[in-house]
Amino acid sequence: MTLQSGQRYTVYDAMEASGYFSKNPANVNSRNDEGLPLYKGPVEFPMMLYHPQGHERVLVPGVIERTSWGTVETFGEQWEIVSKQVNSKEELAEAIAEGWHRYPAMAIRAANETWRKERGLTPLPVPAISAQSHITELEEKNRKLTELLEEAKKQQEALGTSAATSSSVKNAGLV
């Protein structure tokens, strides 16, 4: 919403004015009623995830009007990507396995490639994912791949040991 003075005023401005952000321990400036800092550092949970196919929900229905060019357009429609909140690593792992996305950009990309394309809708621009989020995600992927590699090496060593044993058993004529 834009005020008569030309300044923007959104729901986030209203939330900040009411002190919502100053009481959230995930924010650096957060303070309790006594003025002591509440900041706990980056908080992993709760976390919001976005629909696997990027489905959208209409928040405010638009007004359908005929334009001066003779076309029918919808004006003022507001929508959001369907999302859900997870509160633990178990819930996160389950939702990721179901295909839910960590970032809205991934859900928008999925929507552009699936249902928006099928319906002949114009693809939405895909916003960039922050560098820090991308780095964190790559570090997590690297950690998991390293664990898998170590496990595979252990299995290969175990198989190599058993293969060497079985070949020495064969050479000894015990089989």
Contacts in CASP RR format, 6 or more apart in sequence:
PFRMAT RR
TARGET T0000
AUTHOR 0000-0000-0000
METHOD contacts of the structure
MODEL  1
MTLQSGQRYTVYDAMEASGYFSKNPANVNSRNDEGLPLYKGPVEFPMMLY
HPQGHERVLVPGVIERTSWGTVETFGEQWEIVSKQVNSKEELAEAIAEGW
HRYPAMAIRAANETWRKERGLTPLPVPAISAQSHITELEEKNRKLTELLE
EAKKQQEALGTSAATSSSVKNAGLV
1 8 0 8 1.000
1 9 0 8 1.000
1 10 0 8 1.000
2 8 0 8 1.000
2 9 0 8 1.000
3 9 0 8 1.000
15 21 0 8 1.000
16 22 0 8 1.000
21 27 0 8 1.000
21 29 0 8 1.000
21 30 0 8 1.000
22 29 0 8 1.000
22 30 0 8 1.000
22 31 0 8 1.000
23 30 0 8 1.000
23 31 0 8 1.000
23 32 0 8 1.000
23 38 0 8 1.000
24 30 0 8 1.000
24 38 0 8 1.000
25 38 0 8 1.000
25 39 0 8 1.000
25 40 0 8 1.000
25 41 0 8 1.000
25 43 0 8 1.000
26 39 0 8 1.000
26 40 0 8 1.000
26 41 0 8 1.000
26 42 0 8 1.000
26 43 0 8 1.000
27 39 0 8 1.000
28 39 0 8 1.000
28 41 0 8 1.000
29 39 0 8 1.000
30 37 0 8 1.000
30 38 0 8 1.000
30 39 0 8 1.000
31 37 0 8 1.000
31 38 0 8 1.000
32 38 0 8 1.000
45 86 0 8 1.000
45 87 0 8 1.000
45 88 0 8 1.000
45 89 0 8 1.000
45 92 0 8 1.000
46 85 0 8 1.000
46 86 0 8 1.000
46 87 0 8 1.000
47 85 0 8 1.000
47 86 0 8 1.000
47 92 0 8 1.000
47 102 0 8 1.000
48 83 0 8 1.000
48 84 0 8 1.000
48 85 0 8 1.000
49 83 0 8 1.000
49 84 0 8 1.000
49 85 0 8 1.000
49 86 0 8 1.000
49 92 0 8 1.000
49 95 0 8 1.000
49 96 0 8 1.000
49 100 0 8 1.000
49 101 0 8 1.000
49 102 0 8 1.000
50 81 0 8 1.000
50 82 0 8 1.000
50 83 0 8 1.000
50 100 0 8 1.000
50 101 0 8 1.000
50 102 0 8 1.000
50 103 0 8 1.000
50 104 0 8 1.000
50 106 0 8 1.000
50 107 0 8 1.000
51 81 0 8 1.000
51 82 0 8 1.000
51 83 0 8 1.000
51 100 0 8 1.000
51 101 0 8 1.000
51 107 0 8 1.000
52 98 0 8 1.000
52 99 0 8 1.000
52 100 0 8 1.000
52 101 0 8 1.000
52 107 0 8 1.000
52 110 0 8 1.000
53 107 0 8 1.000
53 110 0 8 1.000
53 111 0 8 1.000
53 114 0 8 1.000
53 115 0 8 1.000
54 81 0 8 1.000
54 82 0 8 1.000
54 101 0 8 1.000
54 107 0 8 1.000
54 108 0 8 1.000
54 110 0 8 1.000
54 111 0 8 1.000
54 115 0 8 1.000
55 81 0 8 1.000
55 82 0 8 1.000
55 111 0 8 1.000
55 115 0 8 1.000
56 79 0 8 1.000
56 80 0 8 1.000
56 81 0 8 1.000
56 82 0 8 1.000
56 111 0 8 1.000
57 79 0 8 1.000
57 80 0 8 1.000
57 81 0 8 1.000
57 82 0 8 1.000
58 77 0 8 1.000
58 78 0 8 1.000
58 79 0 8 1.000
59 78 0 8 1.000
59 79 0 8 1.000
59 80 0 8 1.000
60 76 0 8 1.000
60 77 0 8 1.000
60 78 0 8 1.000
61 77 0 8 1.000
62 74 0 8 1.000
62 75 0 8 1.000
62 76 0 8 1.000
62 77 0 8 1.000
62 78 0 8 1.000
63 74 0 8 1.000
63 75 0 8 1.000
63 76 0 8 1.000
64 72 0 8 1.000
64 73 0 8 1.000
64 74 0 8 1.000
64 75 0 8 1.000
65 72 0 8 1.000
65 73 0 8 1.000
65 75 0 8 1.000
66 72 0 8 1.000
66 73 0 8 1.000
67 73 0 8 1.000
81 104 0 8 1.000
81 107 0 8 1.000
81 108 0 8 1.000
81 111 0 8 1.000
84 95 0 8 1.000
84 100 0 8 1.000
86 92 0 8 1.000
86 95 0 8 1.000
96 102 0 8 1.000
101 107 0 8 1.000
101 110 0 8 1.000
102 133 0 8 1.000
102 137 0 8 1.000
103 129 0 8 1.000
103 133 0 8 1.000
104 127 0 8 1.000
105 126 0 8 1.000
105 127 0 8 1.000
105 128 0 8 1.000
105 129 0 8 1.000
106 129 0 8 1.000
108 124 0 8 1.000
108 125 0 8 1.000
108 126 0 8 1.000
108 127 0 8 1.000
109 126 0 8 1.000
111 124 0 8 1.000
112 123 0 8 1.000
112 124 0 8 1.000
112 126 0 8 1.000
116 122 0 8 1.000
116 123 0 8 1.000
116 124 0 8 1.000
117 123 0 8 1.000
166 175 0 8 1.000
169 175 0 8 1.000
END
